[in-house]
Amino acid sequence: MDVAIIGAGMAGLACAETLTRGGHKVALYDKARGPGGRMSSRRVETSLGALSFDHGAQYFTARDPAFIERVSRWADDGILAPWPAAGYEAWVGVPTMNAPIRAMAANQVVHWASQVDEIERSENRWHLRVDTRRTLSFDSVIAALPAEQAAPLLRPWDATLATCADSALSAPCWTVMVAFSEPLATNTKVVADDAVIGWAALNSDKPNRTGPSAWVIQADQRWSATHLEDQPDTVIASLLERLAQCLMTTLPEPIYVTAHRWRYARSGNAGCGALFNANLHLGVCGDWLLGPRVECAWLSGTALARKMIA
């Protein structure tokens, strides 16, 4: 089959890996400019040199035997390393969090900066309208997107798939990335489960990171929802003030600071694994079908490919 996968994050790429091993031809389309998704990293220049912030997923764990084996191969390839500060099971990409995504994408046909606006079906073929310009034809279409983005694409063709997506909406997250000219006056490297800060970490403590002292501060999901439409400057001021309180220290003037609003950060859990309409050759995968973990995205994408091959 010629298969189009909309979304080239962990779920979409895991699906593509299994499908291509099964002999199918796969093309992925993603509106982002490059690999990462919710495992994104942002490279910036500061007065003290370049650094990268892992402003999406901070780390991940592996529990399923198949995913443990995949993680082990990534580690052998030198693109994953343990990060003890987050726990004995925590893994991070090196030199940035998106390293596994980059490695997976390198072996696939991925069209970046390609927004799929609509899918249509005629004469037993799927047609994708990309960036309102091109209409492309495929045997099968997979939506590997956050639930909120998958639902409107699926609804005209399969109400069951769309309803499943509607049941697993994501929680938002405001994220602040900040760098200082010198380390903060604290031995603490991680702040978690605060009423304002859901997670904050010394990003520069992760393996193979270079550059000045850098922190990633991710707001609690309830706080993020309440302040979703706040201006970035207001969010930055609030989260920096709270970080100083949690660390019980005074923060120096940053040499770099910015904020990023994730509207679809922590996924829901529809409890469906992966779904495929064999009559229409239409499928859906993503972490929201299993739970808000990187491992769940990989498992969902792999499970969908196996359904299709079977």
Buried (B, 14 or more C-beta within 10 A) or exposed (E): BBBBBBBBBBBBBBBBBBBBEBEBEBBBBBBBEBBBBBBBBBEBEBEBEEBBBBBBBBBBBBEBEEBEEBBEEBBEEEBBBBBEBBEEEBBBBBBBBBBBBBBBBEEBEBBBEBBBEEBEBEEEBBBBBBEEEEEBEBBBBBBBBBBBBBBEBBBEBBEEBBEBBBBBBBBBBBBBBBBBBEEBEBEBBBBEEBEBBBBBBBBBBBBEBEBBBBBBBBBBBEBBEEBEEBEBEEBBBBBBEBBBEBBEEEBEEBBBBBBBBBEBBBBBBBEBBBBBBEEBBBBBBBBBBBBBBBBBBBBBBBBBBBBBEE
